[in-house]
Amino acid sequence: MRVTTCQALQTVSAASWDALSDAEQPFVRHAFLAGLETHRCLEGHGWYSNHLLAYEGDTLVGALPLYSRDNSYGEFVFDWAWAEAYERAGGRYYPKIVSAIPFTPVAGPRLLLGSNPTLAQAAASTLIDHAINLAREHAMSSWHCLFPCESQLAFFAHEDLVIREGCQYHWYNQGYATFDEFLSTLNSKRRKEIKRERRELGMTGLTLEVVEGAAITPAHWDVFYAFYCDTFDRKFGAPRFTESFFHDLNAMLPGSPVLFLARDESGYVAGAFALRGPDTLYGRHWGCRKFVKHLHFELCYYQTIDYCIRHGLHHLDAGAQGEHKIPRGFTPRKTWSTHWIRDPNFRRAVKDFCARESNHVGHYIQQLGEHSAYRISDAN
């Protein structure tokens, strides 16, 4: 099996790439990843494309999104303390290489392998070995694979790889017919809190809109992009996605973008952006031009939950972190990442840390379960 590297995904056939991936995950589609490159979303943020491609003869049978990194921003698996310790010990942590979806803490396939199980196993082993050898040959400190889906963890059962666990908060549709039916499964306290928040927001006179796919006009994107930039200006620095990337999203992923917007008599005041897959809605970004109490929860959680119910979607992934999601009907779930560290002594230290952290994550998820918003008989 032959492995090559690719620094511009647009040079790879979109059909060949997408034939390897699962259509339920928009973030690994060729259009999304190539769009990050062509719309200059990666420039200035320390993401340098170096994707791995596995061929059997002339046929693409496996791929691994891969980026060289000179920082850890936009990864959402935090290794800043590792970097500091590594450099305190006299090493150079950056550059490193990372297999991830830039700026996107969404679990999914990282090894793109097609449907032939024999070829998939061979391609997975080859790509993992090649990534490790690439880091070793270029004297990089490490290779990190972030947010692989649980079904692919077996591929990473490599003696030199450390698995790290984390936690996110997701919402699951239990076949609800309406938002009110979902509310009826919550305990009295949480149900009343959500109704009160929605009632108080309703008294502001704001109008809420859901616009999706081809119905999203350039004017909608202009408005949302201003909200998006404002959030980054106040909290995170320079925006990651460019305006042209948003404008081209529906052409890249037809029918997938969804905007949840709020307006008053003067115009739009806030918006949230999501991408829709066949069974999942992925809430990604939010912004506003003025503070309105409860509006963030309404657009990012209640409207997206209602959207999932109305469209028969099973799952809402509303992004990383946020214990405040638990009282609103979200449940904790584990996430994973895998790490190869070149220095064997540091690797042992990281492995020990991850083992202790994993124990903490398990206890944390158990404790969160004790604070579920659901009635005991309806707990997910």
N, C-alpha and C positions, 0 to 999 in steps of 0.2 A: 504494500500500500504506500502510495507516494503522498507526501505532505508538502504543500507550498504555503507561502504567506502572501497576504493581500493587504495593501495599504489604502485601497480605494474600492469599496464594495460595489460601486457602480460598474466596475470592470467584470464582475461575476454575473452570470445569467441569473436574473430574478427567478425564473421558473425553476432552475436547478436548485437554487438556494431554498426556495419556498417548498419544494418537493420534499425536503428533509425535515421541515418543521411542522408543528402541529398548528392547524389553522385557528385554534382557540386562543392563541397567544399573540396578540397584535404586535407586541414589542420585539419579537424575534423575526418578524417579517422583513424581507429584503427592503421593502419600501421605507419602513420606519428607520432601520439602521442606516441605510444609504442616505435617507433624507437628512439625518443628523450631520452627515458629512457634507452633502451638497449644499445644504442651507447654512453651513458654517456654525452649527451649534457647538461643535467641539473646540473651535478655535479660542485660544486664550484661557481655556479651562484645564489644560493638562491631560487631555485625552488624545492619544495618537494611535490611529487604527493600525493593527497588525494581525488581522484575522488569519486563522489557520484553516486550511482547506485540505481534506483527504480525498484522494482519487484512487479508484480501482480502474486501471487503464485510463480512459479519457472521461470516465463517469464520476461526477462528484457524489461521494457516498457519506461524507461527514464534514461538519464544520464546527468551529469553536470561535465565537466572537471574542476578540482579544485586543486589549489596548495597553500600550506603554503609558505609565503614569509618572508624573513628577510631583504629585500631591495626592491627597485622599479625599478631596472635596467631591461631593456628588455620588458617593458610593453607598452610604447609609449602613455600612458595617464598619464600625469605628475602630481604627487601628492606630490612632494618633499616639497612644501611650506605647504601643509596640515600637513605632518609629522613633520616639524619644529615647526609649531604653536601648534600642539597637545602636543609635548614634552615640549615646552616652558610653557605650561599651567599645566605641571606636569604629563601628561599621558605618556603611552608607546605605540607608534604607531606600532612598529614591535614586534612580528610577526602579520601579517594580512593574510587573505586568499583571493585568486584571482581566478576567472574563466576567463581564457584567453588561447590563443595559445602562448606558450612561444616564445619570440623574433619575433613575427609575428603580425604586426598591420593591419590585414586583417579582414574586417567585415564578419560575417557569423553566422550560428546558434551556440549558446552557450548551449542552452537547446536542447538535442537530444531526440526526442519525438515520433518518428514513425508516422504512417499515420492515426491512429484512433483518430479522434478529441476529443472524450470524454475522452479516456485514456490520450491523450496529455495534455489536460487542467488539469486533476487531477495530472498527473506526474509533470507538470511545477509548480503548486502550492506547491506540496509536496517537490520538490527539493529546491525551493526558501526558503520555511520555514525551511527546514533542514539546509541549508547553514547559514541562519541567526542564528538559534539556536546553530549551531556548533561554530560560532564565539562568541556568547554570553556565552556559557557554558565554553569555554576555555579562557575567558576574553581577547579575541582579540579585537583590536581597531575597526576592520572593515572587511567588505567583499565587493569586487569590481568585477563586471562583465564587461569585456572590449570588445568593438567592437561587441556587438550583432547586428544582422541584423535588419533592420527596421521592418520586418514582425513579429519579436518576441517581440517588445517593449511592446505590450499590456500585455504580461505575467508579466512584471515587474511593473505593475500599483499597487504597494504595498504602503501603507501609510508611511512606514518607509524607503522606497528607494528613493534616489535622482537620477535624470537622468541628465547627463552632456552631452553637445554637443561639437563636434569638427569639424574639416574640413580636408578633403584630396582632392587630385586632380587626376581625372581619365580621361581616354580617351574612347570614345564610337564610334563604327563603325556604320556609317549611310548607310551601304550597299555599301561602296566604292569597285570598281573593282580593283583599283590600288592605289599605294601611290601617284601618280601624281593627281589622281582624288581627293583624300583627300586634297592635297595641293591646289587644285583649289577652295576649299571652304573657304580657309583662306583669310584674307585681304591682300592687296598687300605687305605691309611692312613685315608681318610675313612670307608670302610665300617666299619673296626674301631672308630674313634672313636664313631660313632653307636651301634653295637652295645654298646660299653662304657657309654656314657651311659645307654642304655635298661636295660641289665642292672643298673647301680648304682641307678637309680631304682626298678626292680622290687624291689630288696632292702629298700626303705623300707616296704613293705607298703601303700602307697597304692592305692586303688581309683580307676580312671579311668572316667568316664562321658561319653557324648555324648548330649545331649538337644536335640531340634530341633522347630521349628514349634509346633503346638498342644500337644505334650507338655511344653513349658516352662511350668511352673506359676508363679503369683505368688511362691511361696516360692523357686523357683529364681532369679527375677529379683531378689528381695530380697537373696539371698546374693551374686549376682554384682554387684549395685549397690554393696554394701559393699566388695567387692574393687576395683571401678572407682574409687570415691571415694578409697580408701586410696592408690591409685597417683597420683591427681591431687594429693591432699594432700601427698604426699612429693616430687613432682617438678614438677608443672605449675600448682599453684594450684587454683582452683575448678573442679569438674567441669563439663564442657560439656553432656552429655546429662542430662536430668532423669530421675528414677525413673519418672515417669508415661510418659515417652517409651518407655523399655524395656518397661514393662508393656503398652503398646499396640502394640508392634512387630509381633507376629504378626497382629493385626487389620489393621494398615496394609499389611503385606507378607506375606500368608499363606504359610507354609512356608519363608520365607526365613531367619529367625534360627536360629543354631546355637550351643549352648553346649558347651564342652569343660571338664569339671570334674574335680577331684581331691579325694578325701576320705580321712580316716583315721577311727579309731574315735570321735572326738569330733565329726565333721561335716566339712563342706566346708572345704578349706584354700586352694584356688586355682581360678581359672576364666579361660577365654578366650572371647571373643565374636566371632562371624563372621556375615556375611550371605551367603546362597547365591543366585547367579544361575543361569540355565540351563546355563552352561558354565564358570562361575568361582566359586570360593569367595574371599570377601574377609575376611581376618582383620583385626579392627579393634582390640580392646582386651583387656587382660589385667590381673589383679590377684591378690593373695594375702594371707593373714593371717599366714603365716610362711614363712621361706625354706627351700626344699628344693632341694638341688643338682640341676641338670638339669631341674627341673620346668617352667621357662619354655620351654625348647627342646621338651620333650615335648608340652605343650599347644598351643603356638603354631605349631610346625613339624611335628613327627613325626605328631601326631594329625591335623592338618589335611591333611597330605600323604596319610596313610592314608585319610582321609575322601574326598578327591578320587579316589583310586584305586578305592575301593569303590563310589563313586557315578558313576564314569565322567566326572568333571569334568576338563576339559583344563588348567585354569589355576588357580594359587593366587597371589593378590595378598595378601601378608602385611603390607602397610603400608610406610611410608617408611623409608629409611635402613637401616643395619645390615649392614656388611661381614661380620659373623659368620654371615650366611645363606649366603655362598658355599661354605664347607666342608660345608654341609648340603644341597647339591644345588640351590641357587638360582642363577640366572644374571642378569647385569646387563642392563638394558634402558633405553633413553632415555625421558625424559619431556620435555614441552614446556610453555611458558607464553608468552603474548604480552602486550606492554606498550605502551601509548600514554602518552607523557610530554608534558605541555603545553608546557613550556619547551624550545624547539628546541635550545639549546646543551646542556642536560642530557640531552635525548634522544640527541644525538650521542655524548655521553660514555657513556651506558648501552648504546648500540648497539656502541660499541667494546669495552666491558667484556664484553658478551654474546658477541661474536665470539671474544675471547680465551678466555673461559670455555668456549665450545663446543669449541674446540680441545683444551682440557684435559680436558673430559668424554670426548671421543673417545679420547684417549690412555689415560685412566683405565679406560675400559671394555675397551680392548684389553689393558691390563696385567692386569685382573681375569680376563680370559679365559685368561691364562697360569697362573692359580691355580685353575682349574676343579676341582671335586670329581670330575668324571667321568673315566673312562678315556678316552684320546684317541679311540678308535674309537667311543665312545658320547657324546662331547661334543655338547651341544645346539647 
